[in-house]
Amino acid sequence: MKKSLLFAALVLGIAALACQQKPAAEATEGEEVAPVEAAAPVAKTSKDFKVSKATKDSVAYLVGVNFGSFIKGYDFGDLNYCQIKKGMRAFIKAKGNPRDPEFGKQFRIDPNEMNNLFNSYLENRRQEKLLANKEAGEKFLAKNAKKAGVVVTESGLQYLVVEPGSELVPASDKDTVWVRYKGTLLDGTVFDEVKPEADSVRFTLDRVVKGWTEGMKYVGEGGKIKLFVPSELAYGERGPQTIGPNQTLIFDIELCKVAPFVEPEPVEE
């Protein structure tokens, strides 16, 4: 923002300076001034459009960024970048029409196999993550259940009351709560949080994951609770990219306010 303002100020300054500058030859009163002929346009050559090395490097960098977003977006994982470079060079040097059946014979692997190979690879990665995350979660919860103060419910949810709070406890799935919280993965990665200095956020308990719907009923207004949520009570296999599939989640929650649900009075016909 500062750079834009600085640039604008510089342009205005140059414009003002140009307005203040005196013409080289001012006409005296009654003296005719000869019209100034416009200079003939100079024809451009190919050199005028030659791209600088800096610009070419910038374009190359952004091509890499774009390609990186593709790799990350589809979760290809850690690929061999030497092979990526070889594939790119092979395609750039390839001759003929890509729609020609003979075109693919110029490559070590026929590009027509791309969809099948990609889909198989990505599905294997997904299944590996599903099982690995589930196994890690089960191992963690089995060990965590033995810690002092941790309570295990019938659903499999585990919780630890840090501060019990008042006697006003959410009782209905339709109750509204105002909270500050921090959500982490088992490795400590923070995937979501409300900063302690920020305003609390509002949730209706039937609009959150099952672990929250149940867990918030074990703490009172003004209290703090730690929830250890198995994947089946969280996002399951459909976890967003920032979380991943079958992840067991940990939430540190401060319950700031509770608004019990009030059944609306029936409207008379």
N, C-alpha and C positions, 0 to 999 in steps of 0.2 A: 504494500500500500504506500509506503514511504517513497519507493522508487517511482511509482506512477505520479505521485504528487510532485516530486522533484523534477521529473521529466516535463510535466505540464507547466511548472513554474519556469523552467528553462526556455520552453517554446514561447511563452508569453513575454519573457524578458527579451528574447531575440526580436520578437515582433515589435515591441515597444522601441527598442533601439533602432530598428529599421525605420520606424515612423519619425524618429527624432533626427535622423541623419539628414544633413542638408544636401540637396542636389549638387552635383559637381559644377554645373554652370546654370545659375539662375538668370532668368530673363529680367532685364530692367524694364521700367514702365514704358510702354509704347513699342517695345522691341519684339519682333516676331521670332518665334522659336521654331527651328526646323524640325519637322517630324523625325522621330527615330525609327529607322527601319528594323523590323524584327529579324533576328538572326535565322538563317535557314536551318531547319532541323538536321542534326548529324545522323547519318545512317548508322545503325548498330551492326556490329559484327558478332561472330560466334564467341569471341573472347568476352564480350559484355555479359554473356550468360553462363560463363564457366563457373561451376560451383566450387567454393573454397573447400579446403581440406577440413576446416573446422565444421562447416555445415554438413559435409559428407559424414564425418565422425558422429555428429549429433543424430543424423538420420539412422546411422548404423546402430547407435546405442538404443534408440527408441524402437527399432525393429526387434532388438533383443528383449526390451521391456515387454513389447507386445507378445513375443513368443513365450516369454517367461510367464505372462498372465495365462496363456493357454495351458502351459504345463502345470501351473499351480491350480488353476481353476478346475481342471479335470482330475487333479490329484494323481499325476503320473509318478510322483516321488522323485528320488534322486537318480536321474538318468546319466548315461555316459555321454558327456558333452563332446568328446572327440568323435563319437559316432554321429551325433547330431550335425557336427560340422561337415563330416564326410557326406552325409545324406544331402545336405544343402548344396554342397559343391557338385555332387553328382547330378542333382536336378538342374542346376544352373547350366552345366556343361552339356546336358542331354539335348539331343536333336530330334526334330520331328514333332508331330502333333500328339499331345498326351491322350487323345481319344483313339489314337491308332493302337490296335492290339499288339503291335510289335514294339511300341514305345517302352513298355515295362521291361523288356529284355536287356535294356542298357544298365539296369540296376542290380545290385547284389540280391535284393529282395524286391519282388514285383510290387509296386505301389498299389496294385489292385487288391492285394491282401491286407491293406491297411486297416480297413474297418473290422475285419474278423480278428486280426491280431490285437488291435487296440482294445476291442470289447472284451476279449478273453483276458488280457493282461489286467485291465481295470477291475474286472469282476473278481479275479484272484486276489488282487490287492484289497478289495472290499471285504471279501470273506476272511482274509488273514487278519484285518483290523477288527472285524466283528468278534472273532474268537479270541484274539489276543487281549482286547479290551475287557471282554467278559471274564476271562480267566484272571486278569489282573484285579478286576473289581471284586470277584468272589474271594480271592486271596486276601485282599485288603480288609473286606468286611468281616471275614472270619477272625482275623487278628484284632481288628478294632473292637469287636463285640466283647472282648475280654478286658478292655480297659475300664478303669474305675469311673463310675458315673454314667457310662454309656448304657442306654436302654434300647432293647431290640423289640420292635412291635411285631404283631402277627403278620403284617404285610411284608416284613423284611426291612422296613425303615429303621434306621438307627439315629438316636438323637442324644444330645448332651445339653442339659439346661445349665447355662452359665450364670444367669440371673433370673429368678422366677418371675419378677414383675408383680403387678397388682392382681387382684382377684378377677378382674375383667379379662376373660379368656375367650378367644373366638370359639363359638360353639356350632355355627352353621356353615355349610359350604358357601352360602350366599353372603356371609359377613364380609365387610370391607376392612382391609388393614393398610396402615401406612408404615413402611419399613425402610431401613437402610440395610444393605446386605453386600456380601462379597461371595461370588461363586468361583470355585477353583476345581481344577482337575486333580487327579491323584498325584501328578508330578509337581503340583504347586502352581501350574499355569493359571493365571486369573483370566477368565473368559467374560466376566461381567461383574460390575460393582457399582454401588452408589457411594461416593466419597463421604467420609464422616462429616465434612463441613457443608455438604450439599443438602438440599431439601429432601425429605423422605419421599418415596414414591408410593403410589396407591395401587393396590390389587384387590380384586374380588376373588375369594378363595376357590371359586369354581372355574376360574379362568387361568389357573396356573398348573404346573405339573403335579401329579398325584402326591409326590413326596412333600410338596409345600402344603397342599390342601389338608393333608393329615398332620404334618409336623407343626403347623402354626397353632394347633389346638392344644399343644403341650406347654405353652408359655403365655404369661399374662402381659397386659399392656405395660410398657416401660421395661420389659425384660429382654434378655438376650438368650439365643438358643443356637446350637450348632447341629445342622442336619447332615447325615450321611445317607445319600439317596442312591439306592441301587438303580441300574439303568432302566429296569422295567417300570420304575416309579418316576423316571425322568423322561428322557427323549427316546429311549430304546434304540432301535436300529436306524432311526431317522434323525439322529442328532445333526444339528447344523454343522457347517464346515469348521467353525471356530471351536466346536466341542468334539465332534466325531461320533461314530456309532457305538452303541453299547457302553457308554462311559458312565462309571459311577461318579457322582458329583458330591462336592462338599460345599455347604453354604453356612456362612457366619451371618446371623440375622439379628438385628435389633428391632423389636416390635415397638414402634413409636406411638401408635394409636389404633384403637379398635372401634369400628362402627357396626354394632349388631344389626342384622337385617331385620327390617320391620315389614311384615306382610301388609300390602296395601289394602285398605278397606274396600269391600265390594261396592261397585257403583250401582245405585238403584236405577232400574229401568224407568 
